[in-house]
Amino acid sequence: MTKSLRIASLACSFNRREKTATFLRSLSAQHIPEGYTLDIYLLDDNSSDGTAEYVRKNFPSVTVINGNGWLYWAGGMRKVWGEALKNGPYDFYLLLNDDVTLADNALDKLLEAYHKSPYEANIILGSVRDAKTGRVTYGGRRITSKINGKSFKLQPDENELLECEIGNANVMLVDNKTVNKIGILSGDYTHSLADFDYTLTAVKNGIKVWVGHGYYGYCENDHGVPWLPQKNSLKKRIKYLYSPTGLAYKEYITYVRKHFPYSLPEKFLKIWIKTLFPIFYDKFKQV
C-alpha cells in the first residue's frame, strides 16, 4: 500500500475572527488530491475577540495552539511550525496568512506547480490578488540588484513557473527537503522580514524558489505607507522605528547585513531619514 504524502498547513490569527473564519472555510473546502492528507494548524496569539474558541467550535478538525499575545507573525509561525514538526515529519508545510481567501483549486495547483520543477528541494509561492482590482498583491519578487536588494513584483504566468529569490508567505509551499536543509523561519525576526529571509536563505543553499502558475486566491494589500508622516511627533516616529510592526530597525539592519551587506550604509541612512525627516518621503516617495 502506497504511503500518503502528508501536508501541514500553518497559519496565525490575532483579533480578526471573521477574516480567520473566511480563510478557514476556504482552506477546509480545498480538494485533497488522492495520495495526500492535510492537517490544519492555527496559532491564535491570545486574541481578545474569541477567535480561538470560535475556531475550536466551528472547525473541530483544526489544531488550535495558544500563543501568549506577544508572538507577532514570525514568532507565531515559528511556534506553529514547531508544533507541526512534533507530529511530523510532514512531506510539505503550507504557510498561509489568515487574511487570504484561497481559490477553490489552490492546493491542487500548488502541488501541480511543485511537480513541474525538476529539482529536488523547492519552495512554491502562490500569488494572490486584490479582489477589486485584480492586481497581484503578494507572491514572489525577482532581484534586479544583488548589491542593494532592489526587486520587482512578479506577475504570475498562467502556465509556467517563474524563478525568483524573494517571496511572501501569504501562500508558500515548502517541501521537507528544504526544512531538512535550512530549518524553519529564523529567530532573528519578530514580525516581518522572516519570509523574505527564508526564501533568500533557501536560494543561497541551492533550493529553488518559484512563483507558481496563475493565482491562488485573494488578499488585500494592507501594508500601507512604510513610514510615519512628518505630522507625527518625533517621539512617535522613533517608537515606530523600533516597533516590530513598524520599521523594526534592529531586525531590518540584521536582514540587510545578512543578505545585502554592501548596501548597509545606504539602508542605514534611508531608514533614519524616514524617521527624522519623513517630509521628503511624504512629498516625493511613491509606495
PyMOL commands that set and color helices and strands:
alter all, ss='L'
color gray80, all
select helices_A, chain A and resi 17-28+51-58+72-86+106-116+176-182+194-204+234-242+249-259+261-276+279-284
alter helices_A, ss='H'
color red, helices_A
select strands_A, chain A and resi 5-13+36-44+63-66+92-96+101-102+122-129+136-138+140-143+151-153+162-163+166-167+171-175+208-218
alter strands_A, ss='S'
color yellow, strands_A
deselect
rebuild
show_as cartoon
